Amino acid sequence: MTDTSPALRTAGHSPAVPDEILAYYAEGREDGRLRSGSGLLEYWRTQDVLRRLLPNNPSRILDIGGGSGVHAAWLVRDGHEVELVDPVPLHVEQASALPGVTARRGDARALPVPDASADVALVLGPLYHLGERRDRVRALAEARRAVRPGGLVIAATINRFAGLHDTLNQGRYFEPGRRAVTDSVTRDGHHRPTGSEALFTTAYFHDPDEVPAEFADAGLTPAGQYGLEGAAWLMNDTEAWLLDPGRRELLLSAMRLTESVPSLLGVSGHLLTAGTAPAL
């Protein structure tokens, strides 16, 4: 169901999301990205890590930047209460059609929710598109505000070398135009779309070491980091492994062995970082 009530609270004037980011997601590709192909590994590993981090009892979960509700759907099936906030109208429409999910428009930097209204805040996409550190800290601080004292905040980031690894795996790094874009991101983390060579919309790719400091500056105590894909995303035919439940569990078990090894965090395409809000 869609919540169309006025914002209960925002942290100042709601900031604008750049038009090119809204246009990219308005194309509707995000809903299918995690359902097949290489995105399946991120999907299953996100479930695997979150199910171990979330409280055992059903929780009130705020899914910030939750897209079309790909993760909200299974969280509701697990018994959690999920409210999704996303700036893209199409995503809110898609998520609002999911049983048990409340969805509304909003920006991660100015959440339309009361203080301490959730047990857990998931920030599984917004930090990708906040190129300025102050905006990323602001989004994390908003997540901290939204959870109860001692509540959990879990954020996803794209790793700095994700584009390099991906294009090497595909054999496309050696195309001059694609290599120039990839090298630029590798140097400073900023992905700037450049015509047909753009891999993504405007984005920021983190060094894993940056994220705990951003959590700390937002008033959160870092509590762990988890590389999602590990080296498995560079395997051949990963999708076939993930579609077979028995082989999937073998693959997920292998990924758990190295998921938090500091020297290997950057091998993954995506990273989850967990932190806790101050307790009373």
Number of C-alpha atoms within 10 A of each C-alpha: 17 18 16 10 8 9 15 10 12 17 17 9 8 14 13 9 13 11 8 12 15 15 12 15 19 14 10 15 11 16 17 13 15 17 15 13 14 16 16 20 25 22 18 20 22 21 16 17 17 16 13 9 13 17 13 8 8 14 18 17 24 27 29 26 24 25 29 28 29 19 20 27 17 12 22 19 11 12 13 19 19 24 27 28 27 25 21 23 17 19 25 26 18 18 30 21 15 18 12 19 23 23 30 26 23 23 22 30 25 20 25 22 23 14 17 17 15 25 21 27 28 24 24 22 19 25 25 21 21 23 17 11 13 13 17 22 22 20 25 30 24 23 33 28 24 24 26 20 17 18 22 27 29 25 22 24 24 24 23 24 22 20 24 19 19 16 17 14 14 10 10 14 20 12 11 11 15 19 18 15 21 26 16 13 22 20 10 13 20 22 24 17 15 15 8 8 15 15 16 13 18 19 20 23 25 26 18 24 12 10 22 19 15 19 28 16 15 21 18 24 19 20 14 13 23 26 31 31 28 26 19 17 22 18 9 10 12 18 17 11 17 20 12 10 10 10 13 18 15 12 17 20 13 14 20 18 10 17 23 18 13 13 9 15 25 23 22 24 25 25 28 25 21 22 23 22 25 16 8 6
